């Protein structure tokens, strides 16, 4: 779907938008964990 949407397929864009709106797993919570290449891990409040 991503490739089709990137190529300009409006049906694929609509499907992706609907999936994003309906699937809570695709939305970040109140914070995210950042992991740096140097090994640091920390929470960032959104």
mmCIF entry with sequence, helices, sheets and N, C-alpha, C, O atoms, coordinates in Angstrom:
data_MODEL
# 
_entry.id   MODEL 
# 
_entity.id                         1 
_entity.type                       polymer 
_entity.pdbx_number_of_molecules   1 
# 
_entity_poly.entity_id                      1 
_entity_poly.type                           'polypeptide(L)' 
_entity_poly.nstd_linkage                   no 
_entity_poly.nstd_monomer                   no 
_entity_poly.pdbx_seq_one_letter_code       
;(UNK)(UNK)(UNK)(UNK)(UNK)(UNK)(UNK)(UNK)(UNK)(UNK)(UNK)(UNK)(UNK)(UNK)(UNK)(UNK)
(UNK)(UNK)(UNK)(UNK)(UNK)(UNK)(UNK)(UNK)(UNK)(UNK)(UNK)(UNK)(UNK)(UNK)(UNK)(UNK)
(UNK)(UNK)(UNK)(UNK)(UNK)(UNK)(UNK)(UNK)(UNK)(UNK)(UNK)(UNK)(UNK)(UNK)
;
_entity_poly.pdbx_seq_one_letter_code_can   XXXXXXXXXXXXXXXXXXXXXXXXXXXXXXXXXXXXXXXXXXXXXX 
_entity_poly.pdbx_strand_id                 A 
# 
loop_
_entity_poly_seq.entity_id 
_entity_poly_seq.num 
_entity_poly_seq.mon_id 
_entity_poly_seq.hetero 
1 1  UNK n 
1 2  UNK n 
1 3  UNK n 
1 4  UNK n 
1 5  UNK n 
1 6  UNK n 
1 7  UNK n 
1 8  UNK n 
1 9  UNK n 
1 10 UNK n 
1 11 UNK n 
1 12 UNK n 
1 13 UNK n 
1 14 UNK n 
1 15 UNK n 
1 16 UNK n 
1 17 UNK n 
1 18 UNK n 
1 19 UNK n 
1 20 UNK n 
1 21 UNK n 
1 22 UNK n 
1 23 UNK n 
1 24 UNK n 
1 25 UNK n 
1 26 UNK n 
1 27 UNK n 
1 28 UNK n 
1 29 UNK n 
1 30 UNK n 
1 31 UNK n 
1 32 UNK n 
1 33 UNK n 
1 34 UNK n 
1 35 UNK n 
1 36 UNK n 
1 37 UNK n 
1 38 UNK n 
1 39 UNK n 
1 40 UNK n 
1 41 UNK n 
1 42 UNK n 
1 43 UNK n 
1 44 UNK n 
1 45 UNK n 
1 46 UNK n 
# 
_struct_asym.id          A 
_struct_asym.entity_id   1 
# 
loop_
_struct_conf.conf_type_id 
_struct_conf.id 
_struct_conf.pdbx_PDB_helix_id 
_struct_conf.beg_label_comp_id 
_struct_conf.beg_label_asym_id 
_struct_conf.beg_label_seq_id 
_struct_conf.pdbx_beg_PDB_ins_code 
_struct_conf.end_label_comp_id 
_struct_conf.end_label_asym_id 
_struct_conf.end_label_seq_id 
_struct_conf.pdbx_end_PDB_ins_code 
_struct_conf.beg_auth_comp_id 
_struct_conf.beg_auth_asym_id 
_struct_conf.beg_auth_seq_id 
_struct_conf.end_auth_comp_id 
_struct_conf.end_auth_asym_id 
_struct_conf.end_auth_seq_id 
_struct_conf.pdbx_PDB_helix_class 
_struct_conf.details 
_struct_conf.pdbx_PDB_helix_length 
HELX_P HELX_P1 AA1 UNK A 2  ? UNK A 6  ? UNK A 2  UNK A 6  1 ? 5  
HELX_P HELX_P2 AA2 UNK A 10 ? UNK A 22 ? UNK A 10 UNK A 22 1 ? 13 
HELX_P HELX_P3 AA3 UNK A 24 ? UNK A 26 ? UNK A 24 UNK A 26 5 ? 3  
# 
_struct_conf_type.id          HELX_P 
_struct_conf_type.criteria    ? 
_struct_conf_type.reference   ? 
# 
_struct_sheet.id               AA1 
_struct_sheet.type             ? 
_struct_sheet.number_strands   2 
_struct_sheet.details          ? 
# 
_struct_sheet_order.sheet_id     AA1 
_struct_sheet_order.range_id_1   1 
_struct_sheet_order.range_id_2   2 
_struct_sheet_order.offset       ? 
_struct_sheet_order.sense        anti-parallel 
# 
loop_
_struct_sheet_range.sheet_id 
_struct_sheet_range.id 
_struct_sheet_range.beg_label_comp_id 
_struct_sheet_range.beg_label_asym_id 
_struct_sheet_range.beg_label_seq_id 
_struct_sheet_range.pdbx_beg_PDB_ins_code 
_struct_sheet_range.end_label_comp_id 
_struct_sheet_range.end_label_asym_id 
_struct_sheet_range.end_label_seq_id 
_struct_sheet_range.pdbx_end_PDB_ins_code 
_struct_sheet_range.beg_auth_comp_id 
_struct_sheet_range.beg_auth_asym_id 
_struct_sheet_range.beg_auth_seq_id 
_struct_sheet_range.end_auth_comp_id 
_struct_sheet_range.end_auth_asym_id 
_struct_sheet_range.end_auth_seq_id 
AA1 1 UNK A 31 ? UNK A 35 ? UNK A 31 UNK A 35 
AA1 2 UNK A 41 ? UNK A 45 ? UNK A 41 UNK A 45 
# 
loop_
_atom_site.group_PDB 
_atom_site.id 
_atom_site.type_symbol 
_atom_site.label_atom_id 
_atom_site.label_alt_id 
_atom_site.label_comp_id 
_atom_site.label_asym_id 
_atom_site.label_entity_id 
_atom_site.label_seq_id 
_atom_site.pdbx_PDB_ins_code 
_atom_site.Cartn_x 
_atom_site.Cartn_y 
_atom_site.Cartn_z 
_atom_site.occupancy 
_atom_site.B_iso_or_equiv 
_atom_site.pdbx_formal_charge 
_atom_site.auth_seq_id 
_atom_site.auth_comp_id 
_atom_site.auth_asym_id 
_atom_site.auth_atom_id 
_atom_site.pdbx_PDB_model_num 
ATOM 1   N N  . UNK A 1 1  ? 0.812  -1.187 0.000  1.00 0.00 ? 1  UNK A N  1 
ATOM 2   C CA . UNK A 1 1  ? 0.000  0.000  0.000  1.00 0.00 ? 1  UNK A CA 1 
ATOM 3   C C  . UNK A 1 1  ? 0.860  1.257  0.000  1.00 0.00 ? 1  UNK A C  1 
ATOM 4   O O  . UNK A 1 1  ? 0.536  2.237  -0.670 1.00 0.00 ? 1  UNK A O  1 
ATOM 5   N N  . UNK A 1 2  ? 1.946  1.225  0.747  1.00 0.00 ? 2  UNK A N  1 
ATOM 6   C CA . UNK A 1 2  ? 2.812  2.413  0.800  1.00 0.00 ? 2  UNK A CA 1 
ATOM 7   C C  . UNK A 1 2  ? 3.394  2.745  -0.562 1.00 0.00 ? 2  UNK A C  1 
ATOM 8   O O  . UNK A 1 2  ? 3.430  3.908  -0.964 1.00 0.00 ? 2  UNK A O  1 
ATOM 9   N N  . UNK A 1 3  ? 3.850  1.723  -1.270 1.00 0.00 ? 3  UNK A N  1 
ATOM 10  C CA . UNK A 1 3  ? 4.440  1.955  -2.585 1.00 0.00 ? 3  UNK A CA 1 
ATOM 11  C C  . UNK A 1 3  ? 3.379  2.500  -3.533 1.00 0.00 ? 3  UNK A C  1 
ATOM 12  O O  . UNK A 1 3  ? 3.638  3.435  -4.291 1.00 0.00 ? 3  UNK A O  1 
ATOM 13  N N  . UNK A 1 4  ? 2.187  1.916  -3.490 1.00 0.00 ? 4  UNK A N  1 
ATOM 14  C CA . UNK A 1 4  ? 1.108  2.381  -4.361 1.00 0.00 ? 4  UNK A CA 1 
ATOM 15  C C  . UNK A 1 4  ? 0.714  3.819  -4.023 1.00 0.00 ? 4  UNK A C  1 
ATOM 16  O O  . UNK A 1 4  ? 0.496  4.631  -4.923 1.00 0.00 ? 4  UNK A O  1 
ATOM 17  N N  . UNK A 1 5  ? 0.624  4.132  -2.741 1.00 0.00 ? 5  UNK A N  1 
ATOM 18  C CA . UNK A 1 5  ? 0.274  5.499  -2.339 1.00 0.00 ? 5  UNK A CA 1 
ATOM 19  C C  . UNK A 1 5  ? 1.358  6.482  -2.762 1.00 0.00 ? 5  UNK A C  1 
ATOM 20  O O  . UNK A 1 5  ? 1.051  7.587  -3.211 1.00 0.00 ? 5  UNK A O  1 
ATOM 21  N N  . UNK A 1 6  ? 2.613  6.092  -2.625 1.00 0.00 ? 6  UNK A N  1 
ATOM 22  C CA . UNK A 1 6  ? 3.709  6.961  -3.062 1.00 0.00 ? 6  UNK A CA 1 
ATOM 23  C C  . UNK A 1 6  ? 3.688  7.190  -4.570 1.00 0.00 ? 6  UNK A C  1 
ATOM 24  O O  . UNK A 1 6  ? 4.133  8.229  -5.057 1.00 0.00 ? 6  UNK A O  1 
ATOM 25  N N  . UNK A 1 7  ? 3.166  6.206  -5.303 1.00 0.00 ? 7  UNK A N  1 
ATOM 26  C CA . UNK A 1 7  ? 3.084  6.329  -6.753 1.00 0.00 ? 7  UNK A CA 1 
ATOM 27  C C  . UNK A 1 7  ? 1.860  7.141  -7.186 1.00 0.00 ? 7  UNK A C  1 
ATOM 28  O O  . UNK A 1 7  ? 1.663  7.387  -8.376 1.00 0.00 ? 7  UNK A O  1 
ATOM 29  N N  . UNK A 1 8  ? 1.043  7.554  -6.218 1.00 0.00 ? 8  UNK A N  1 
ATOM 30  C CA . UNK A 1 8  ? -0.093 8.409  -6.532 1.00 0.00 ? 8  UNK A CA 1 
ATOM 31  C C  . UNK A 1 8  ? -1.437 7.708  -6.606 1.00 0.00 ? 8  UNK A C  1 
ATOM 32  O O  . UNK A 1 8  ? -2.396 8.279  -7.125 1.00 0.00 ? 8  UNK A O  1 
ATOM 33  N N  . UNK A 1 9  ? -1.533 6.484  -6.101 1.00 0.00 ? 9  UNK A N  1 
ATOM 34  C CA . UNK A 1 9  ? -2.800 5.743  -6.121 1.00 0.00 ? 9  UNK A CA 1 
ATOM 35  C C  . UNK A 1 9  ? -3.722 6.284  -5.029 1.00 0.00 ? 9  UNK A C  1 
ATOM 36  O O  . UNK A 1 9  ? -3.460 6.061  -3.847 1.00 0.00 ? 9  UNK A O  1 
ATOM 37  N N  . UNK A 1 10 ? -4.793 6.988  -5.397 1.00 0.00 ? 10 UNK A N  1 
ATOM 38  C CA . UNK A 1 10 ? -5.662 7.578  -4.373 1.00 0.00 ? 10 UNK A CA 1 
ATOM 39  C C  . UNK A 1 10 ? -6.379 6.535  -3.511 1.00 0.00 ? 10 UNK A C  1 
ATOM 40  O O  . UNK A 1 10 ? -6.648 6.800  -2.340 1.00 0.00 ? 10 UNK A O  1 
ATOM 41  N N  . UNK A 1 11 ? -6.694 5.367  -4.054 1.00 0.00 ? 11 UNK A N  1 
ATOM 42  C CA . UNK A 1 11 ? -7.347 4.324  -3.256 1.00 0.00 ? 11 UNK A CA 1 
ATOM 43  C C  . UNK A 1 11 ? -6.412 3.827  -2.162 1.00 0.00 ? 11 UNK A C  1 
ATOM 44  O O  . UNK A 1 11 ? -6.841 3.601  -1.031 1.00 0.00 ? 11 UNK A O  1 
ATOM 45  N N  . UNK A 1 12 ? -5.130 3.657  -2.496 1.00 0.00 ? 12 UNK A N  1 
ATOM 46  C CA . UNK A 1 12 ? -4.150 3.225  -1.494 1.00 0.00 ? 12 UNK A CA 1 
ATOM 47  C C  . UNK A 1 12 ? -3.976 4.303  -0.430 1.00 0.00 ? 12 UNK A C  1 
ATOM 48  O O  . UNK A 1 12 ? -3.846 3.990  0.753  1.00 0.00 ? 12 UNK A O  1 
ATOM 49  N N  . UNK A 1 13 ? -3.972 5.566  -0.840 1.00 0.00 ? 13 UNK A N  1 
ATOM 50  C CA . UNK A 1 13 ? -3.865 6.659  0.133  1.00 0.00 ? 13 UNK A CA 1 
ATOM 51  C C  . UNK A 1 13 ? -5.045 6.639  1.095  1.00 0.00 ? 13 UNK A C  1 
ATOM 52  O O  . UNK A 1 13 ? -4.874 6.822  2.301  1.00 0.00 ? 13 UNK A O  1 
ATOM 53  N N  . UNK A 1 14 ? -6.240 6.415  0.560  1.00 0.00 ? 14 UNK A N  1 
ATOM 54  C CA . UNK A 1 14 ? -7.435 6.361  1.407  1.00 0.00 ? 14 UNK A CA 1 
ATOM 55  C C  . UNK A 1 14 ? -7.376 5.200  2.384  1.00 0.00 ? 14 UNK A C  1 
ATOM 56  O O  . UNK A 1 14 ? -7.740 5.350  3.550  1.00 0.00 ? 14 UNK A O  1 
ATOM 57  N N  . UNK A 1 15 ? -6.916 4.031  1.916  1.00 0.00 ? 15 UNK A N  1 
ATOM 58  C CA . UNK A 1 15 ? -6.808 2.864  2.792  1.00 0.00 ? 15 UNK A CA 1 
ATOM 59  C C  . UNK A 1 15 ? -5.810 3.120  3.918  1.00 0.00 ? 15 UNK A C  1 
ATOM 60  O O  . UNK A 1 15 ? -6.054 2.755  5.068  1.00 0.00 ? 15 UNK A O  1 
ATOM 61  N N  . UNK A 1 16 ? -4.686 3.748  3.580  1.00 0.00 ? 16 UNK A N  1 
ATOM 62  C CA . UNK A 1 16 ? -3.681 4.049  4.603  1.00 0.00 ? 16 UNK A CA 1 
ATOM 63  C C  . UNK A 1 16 ? -4.215 5.048  5.620  1.00 0.00 ? 16 UNK A C  1 
ATOM 64  O O  . UNK A 1 16 ? -3.994 4.891  6.820  1.00 0.00 ? 16 UNK A O  1 
ATOM 65  N N  . UNK A 1 17 ? -4.911 6.066  5.149  1.00 0.00 ? 17 UNK A N  1 
ATOM 66  C CA . UNK A 1 17 ? -5.469 7.071  6.056  1.00 0.00 ? 17 UNK A CA 1 
ATOM 67  C C  . UNK A 1 17 ? -6.486 6.438  7.001  1.00 0.00 ? 17 UNK A C  1 
ATOM 68  O O  . UNK A 1 17 ? -6.505 6.747  8.192  1.00 0.00 ? 17 UNK A O  1 
ATOM 69  N N  . UNK A 1 18 ? -7.329 5.556  6.475  1.00 0.00 ? 18 UNK A N  1 
ATOM 70  C CA . UNK A 1 18 ? -8.317 4.878  7.307  1.00 0.00 ? 18 UNK A CA 1 
ATOM 71  C C  . UNK A 1 18 ? -7.644 3.981  8.331  1.00 0.00 ? 18 UNK A C  1 
ATOM 72  O O  . UNK A 1 18 ? -8.032 3.958  9.499  1.00 0.00 ? 18 UNK A O  1 
ATOM 73  N N  . UNK A 1 19 ? -6.644 3.249  7.893  1.00 0.00 ? 19 UNK A N  1 
ATOM 74  C CA . UNK A 1 19 ? -5.934 2.359  8.816  1.00 0.00 ? 19 UNK A CA 1 
ATOM 75  C C  . UNK A 1 19 ? -5.274 3.159  9.939  1.00 0.00 ? 19 UNK A C  1 
ATOM 76  O O  . UNK A 1 19 ? -5.337 2.768  11.105 1.00 0.00 ? 19 UNK A O  1 
ATOM 77  N N  . UNK A 1 20 ? -4.641 4.279  9.586  1.00 0.00 ? 20 UNK A N  1 
ATOM 78  C CA . UNK A 1 20 ? -4.006 5.124  10.602 1.00 0.00 ? 20 UNK A CA 1 
ATOM 79  C C  . UNK A 1 20 ? -5.042 5.646  11.597 1.00 0.00 ? 20 UNK A C  1 
ATOM 80  O O  . UNK A 1 20 ? -4.790 5.675  12.801 1.00 0.00 ? 20 UNK A O  1 
ATOM 81  N N  . UNK A 1 21 ? -6.192 6.052  11.097 1.00 0.00 ? 21 UNK A N  1 
ATOM 82  C CA . UNK A 1 21 ? -7.231 6.613  11.965 1.00 0.00 ? 21 UNK A CA 1 
ATOM 83  C C  . UNK A 1 21 ? -7.807 5.555  12.905 1.00 0.00 ? 21 UNK A C  1 
ATOM 84  O O  . UNK A 1 21 ? -8.164 5.867  14.041 1.00 0.00 ? 21 UNK A O  1 
ATOM 85  N N  . UNK A 1 22 ? -7.900 4.305  12.441 1.00 0.00 ? 22 UNK A N  1 
ATOM 86  C CA . UNK A 1 22 ? -8.570 3.265  13.223 1.00 0.00 ? 22 UNK A CA 1 
ATOM 87  C C  . UNK A 1 22 ? -7.647 2.431  14.108 1.00 0.00 ? 22 UNK A C  1 
ATOM 88  O O  . UNK A 1 22 ? -8.118 1.815  15.064 1.00 0.00 ? 22 UNK A O  1 
ATOM 89  N N  . UNK A 1 23 ? -6.354 2.396  13.820 1.00 0.00 ? 23 UNK A N  1 
ATOM 90  C CA . UNK A 1 23 ? -5.442 1.497  14.535 1.00 0.00 ? 23 UNK A CA 1 
ATOM 91  C C  . UNK A 1 23 ? -4.629 2.272  15.571 1.00 0.00 ? 23 UNK A C  1 
ATOM 92  O O  . UNK A 1 23 ? -3.705 3.008  15.226 1.00 0.00 ? 23 UNK A O  1 
ATOM 93  N N  . UNK A 1 24 ? -4.983 2.097  16.834 1.00 0.00 ? 24 UNK A N  1 
ATOM 94  C CA . UNK A 1 24 ? -4.311 2.834  17.915 1.00 0.00 ? 24 UNK A CA 1 
ATOM 95  C C  . UNK A 1 24 ? -2.829 2.510  18.012 1.00 0.00 ? 24 UNK A C  1 
ATOM 96  O O  . UNK A 1 24 ? -2.057 3.313  18.536 1.00 0.00 ? 24 UNK A O  1 
ATOM 97  N N  . UNK A 1 25 ? -2.412 1.334  17.510 1.00 0.00 ? 25 UNK A N  1 
ATOM 98  C CA . UNK A 1 25 ? -0.988 0.964  17.569 1.00 0.00 ? 25 UNK A CA 1 
ATOM 99  C C  . UNK A 1 25 ? -0.121 1.884  16.709 1.00 0.00 ? 25 UNK A C  1 
ATOM 100 O O  . UNK A 1 25 ? 1.098  1.925  16.879 1.00 0.00 ? 25 UNK A O  1 
ATOM 101 N N  . UNK A 1 26 ? -0.737 2.615  15.797 1.00 0.00 ? 26 UNK A N  1 
ATOM 102 C CA . UNK A 1 26 ? 0.020  3.489  14.907 1.00 0.00 ? 26 UNK A CA 1 
ATOM 103 C C  . UNK A 1 26 ? 0.188  4.895  15.462 1.00 0.00 ? 26 UNK A C  1 
ATOM 104 O O  . UNK A 1 26 ? 0.819  5.742  14.831 1.00 0.00 ? 26 UNK A O  1 
ATOM 105 N N  . UNK A 1 27 ? -0.372 5.144  16.633 1.00 0.00 ? 27 UNK A N  1 
ATOM 106 C CA . UNK A 1 27 ? -0.271 6.466  17.268 1.00 0.00 ? 27 UNK A CA 1 
ATOM 107 C C  . UNK A 1 27 ? 0.661  6.386  18.463 1.00 0.00 ? 27 UNK A C  1 
ATOM 108 O O  . UNK A 1 27 ? 0.541  5.468  19.275 1.00 0.00 ? 27 UNK A O  1 
ATOM 109 N N  . UNK A 1 28 ? 1.583  7.324  18.588 1.00 0.00 ? 28 UNK A N  1 
ATOM 110 C CA . UNK A 1 28 ? 2.447  7.302  19.769 1.00 0.00 ? 28 UNK A CA 1 
ATOM 111 C C  . UNK A 1 28 ? 1.642  7.675  21.015 1.00 0.00 ? 28 UNK A C  1 
ATOM 112 O O  . UNK A 1 28 ? 0.601  8.326  20.928 1.00 0.00 ? 28 UNK A O  1 
ATOM 113 N N  . UNK A 1 29 ? 2.129  7.263  22.136 1.00 0.00 ? 29 UNK A N  1 
ATOM 114 C CA . UNK A 1 29 ? 1.487  7.621  23.401 1.00 0.00 ? 29 UNK A CA 1 
ATOM 115 C C  . UNK A 1 29 ? 1.910  9.009  23.824 1.00 0.00 ? 29 UNK A C  1 
ATOM 116 O O  . UNK A 1 29 ? 2.197  9.867  22.989 1.00 0.00 ? 29 UNK A O  1 
ATOM 117 N N  . UNK A 1 30 ? 1.948  9.223  25.121 1.00 0.00 ? 30 UNK A N  1 
ATOM 118 C CA . UNK A 1 30 ? 2.339  10.529 25.642 1.00 0.00 ? 30 UNK A CA 1 
ATOM 119 C C  . UNK A 1 30 ? 3.840  10.733 25.605 1.00 0.00 ? 30 UNK A C  1 
ATOM 120 O O  . UNK A 1 30 ? 4.323  11.859 25.729 1.00 0.00 ? 30 UNK A O  1 
ATOM 121 N N  . UNK A 1 31 ? 4.582  9.640  25.434 1.00 0.00 ? 31 UNK A N  1 
ATOM 122 C CA . UNK A 1 31 ? 6.031  9.761  25.333 1.00 0.00 ? 31 UNK A CA 1 
ATOM 123 C C  . UNK A 1 31 ? 6.557  8.660  24.414 1.00 0.00 ? 31 UNK A C  1 
ATOM 124 O O  . UNK A 1 31 ? 5.885  7.658  24.168 1.00 0.00 ? 31 UNK A O  1 
ATOM 125 N N  . UNK A 1 32 ? 7.756  8.867  23.921 1.00 0.00 ? 32 UNK A N  1 
ATOM 126 C CA . UNK A 1 32 ? 8.439  7.864  23.116 1.00 0.00 ? 32 UNK A CA 1 
ATOM 127 C C  . UNK A 1 32 ? 9.829  7.666  23.701 1.00 0.00 ? 32 UNK A C  1 
ATOM 128 O O  . UNK A 1 32 ? 10.359 8.556  24.366 1.00 0.00 ? 32 UNK A O  1 
ATOM 129 N N  . UNK A 1 33 ? 10.415 6.512  23.460 1.00 0.00 ? 33 UNK A N  1 
ATOM 130 C CA . UNK A 1 33 ? 11.764 6.234  23.936 1.00 0.00 ? 33 UNK A CA 1 
ATOM 131 C C  . UNK A 1 33 ? 12.728 6.486  22.788 1.00 0.00 ? 33 UNK A C  1 
ATOM 132 O O  . UNK A 1 33 ? 12.589 5.902  21.713 1.00 0.00 ? 33 UNK A O  1 
ATOM 133 N N  . UNK A 1 34 ? 13.693 7.348  23.013 1.00 0.00 ? 34 UNK A N  1 
ATOM 134 C CA . UNK A 1 34 ? 14.735 7.628  22.030 1.00 0.00 ? 34 UNK A CA 1 
ATOM 135 C C  . UNK A 1 34 ? 15.971 6.803  22.381 1.00 0.00 ? 34 UNK A C  1 
ATOM 136 O O  . UNK A 1 34 ? 16.367 6.723  23.543 1.00 0.00 ? 34 UNK A O  1 
ATOM 137 N N  . UNK A 1 35 ? 16.560 6.206  21.382 1.00 0.00 ? 35 UNK A N  1 
ATOM 138 C CA . UNK A 1 35 ? 17.775 5.423  21.561 1.00 0.00 ? 35 UNK A CA 1 
ATOM 139 C C  . UNK A 1 35 ? 18.814 5.997  20.607 1.00 0.00 ? 35 UNK A C  1 
ATOM 140 O O  . UNK A 1 35 ? 18.624 5.975  19.391 1.00 0.00 ? 35 UNK A O  1 
ATOM 141 N N  . UNK A 1 36 ? 19.897 6.505  21.149 1.00 0.00 ? 36 UNK A N  1 
ATOM 142 C CA . UNK A 1 36 ? 20.922 7.127  20.319 1.00 0.00 ? 36 UNK A CA 1 
ATOM 143 C C  . UNK A 1 36 ? 21.966 6.090  19.895 1.00 0.00 ? 36 UNK A C  1 
ATOM 144 O O  . UNK A 1 36 ? 22.099 5.044  20.531 1.00 0.00 ? 36 UNK A O  1 
ATOM 145 N N  . UNK A 1 37 ? 22.698 6.378  18.831 1.00 0.00 ? 37 UNK A N  1 
ATOM 146 C CA . UNK A 1 37 ? 23.778 5.473  18.414 1.00 0.00 ? 37 UNK A CA 1 
ATOM 147 C C  . UNK A 1 37 ? 24.855 5.311  19.479 1.00 0.00 ? 37 UNK A C  1 
ATOM 148 O O  . UNK A 1 37 ? 25.611 4.340  19.455 1.00 0.00 ? 37 UNK A O  1 
ATOM 149 N N  . UNK A 1 38 ? 24.930 6.246  20.405 1.00 0.00 ? 38 UNK A N  1 
ATOM 150 C CA . UNK A 1 38 ? 25.929 6.181  21.487 1.00 0.00 ? 38 UNK A CA 1 
ATOM 151 C C  . UNK A 1 38 ? 25.460 5.324  22.658 1.00 0.00 ? 38 UNK A C  1 
ATOM 152 O O  . UNK A 1 38 ? 26.176 5.185  23.650 1.00 0.00 ? 38 UNK A O  1 
ATOM 153 N N  . UNK A 1 39 ? 24.259 4.747  22.550 1.00 0.00 ? 39 UNK A N  1 
ATOM 154 C CA . UNK A 1 39 ? 23.759 3.875  23.598 1.00 0.00 ? 39 UNK A CA 1 
ATOM 155 C C  . UNK A 1 39 ? 22.887 4.558  24.632 1.00 0.00 ? 39 UNK A C  1 
ATOM 156 O O  . UNK A 1 39 ? 22.442 3.904  25.575 1.00 0.00 ? 39 UNK A O  1 
ATOM 157 N N  . UNK A 1 40 ? 22.627 5.840  24.491 1.00 0.00 ? 40 UNK A N  1 
ATOM 158 C CA . UNK A 1 40 ? 21.761 6.538  25.435 1.00 0.00 ? 40 UNK A CA 1 
ATOM 159 C C  . UNK A 1 40 ? 20.307 6.180  25.157 1.00 0.00 ? 40 UNK A C  1 
ATOM 160 O O  . UNK A 1 40 ? 19.895 6.061  24.003 1.00 0.00 ? 40 UNK A O  1 
ATOM 161 N N  . UNK A 1 41 ? 19.543 6.011  26.218 1.00 0.00 ? 41 UNK A N  1 
ATOM 162 C CA . UNK A 1 41 ? 18.105 5.759  26.118 1.00 0.00 ? 41 UNK A CA 1 
ATOM 163 C C  . UNK A 1 41 ? 17.405 6.744  27.040 1.00 0.00 ? 41 UNK A C  1 
ATOM 164 O O  . UNK A 1 41 ? 17.776 6.887  28.205 1.00 0.00 ? 41 UNK A O  1 
ATOM 165 N N  . UNK A 1 42 ? 16.399 7.416  26.520 1.00 0.00 ? 42 UNK A N  1 
ATOM 166 C CA . UNK A 1 42 ? 15.652 8.330  27.361 1.00 0.00 ? 42 UNK A CA 1 
ATOM 167 C C  . UNK A 1 42 ? 14.262 8.554  26.777 1.00 0.00 ? 42 UNK A C  1 
ATOM 168 O O  . UNK A 1 42 ? 14.049 8.434  25.571 1.00 0.00 ? 42 UNK A O  1 
ATOM 169 N N  . UNK A 1 43 ? 13.322 8.884  27.663 1.00 0.00 ? 43 UNK A N  1 
ATOM 170 C CA . UNK A 1 43 ? 11.938 9.150  27.254 1.00 0.00 ? 43 UNK A CA 1 
ATOM 171 C C  . UNK A 1 43 ? 11.808 10.609 26.874 1.00 0.00 ? 43 UNK A C  1 
ATOM 172 O O  . UNK A 1 43 ? 12.400 11.487 27.502 1.00 0.00 ? 43 UNK A O  1 
ATOM 173 N N  . UNK A 1 44 ? 11.024 10.857 25.837 1.00 0.00 ? 44 UNK A N  1 
ATOM 174 C CA . UNK A 1 44 ? 10.734 12.215 25.397 1.00 0.00 ? 44 UNK A CA 1 
ATOM 175 C C  . UNK A 1 44 ? 9.227  12.393 25.486 1.00 0.00 ? 44 UNK A C  1 
ATOM 176 O O  . UNK A 1 44 ? 8.468  11.642 24.874 1.00 0.00 ? 44 UNK A O  1 
ATOM 177 N N  . UNK A 1 45 ? 8.796  13.394 26.253 1.00 0.00 ? 45 UNK A N  1 
ATOM 178 C CA . UNK A 1 45 ? 7.380  13.692 26.370 1.00 0.00 ? 45 UNK A CA 1 
ATOM 179 C C  . UNK A 1 45 ? 6.905  14.403 25.107 1.00 0.00 ? 45 UNK A C  1 
ATOM 180 O O  . UNK A 1 45 ? 7.551  15.333 24.624 1.00 0.00 ? 45 UNK A O  1 
ATOM 181 N N  . UNK A 1 46 ? 5.784  13.960 24.587 1.00 0.00 ? 46 UNK A N  1 
ATOM 182 C CA . UNK A 1 46 ? 5.245  14.581 23.362 1.00 0.00 ? 46 UNK A CA 1 
ATOM 183 C C  . UNK A 1 46 ? 4.218  15.622 23.670 1.00 0.00 ? 46 UNK A C  1 
ATOM 184 O O  . UNK A 1 46 ? 3.669  16.237 22.755 1.00 0.00 ? 46 UNK A O  1 
# 
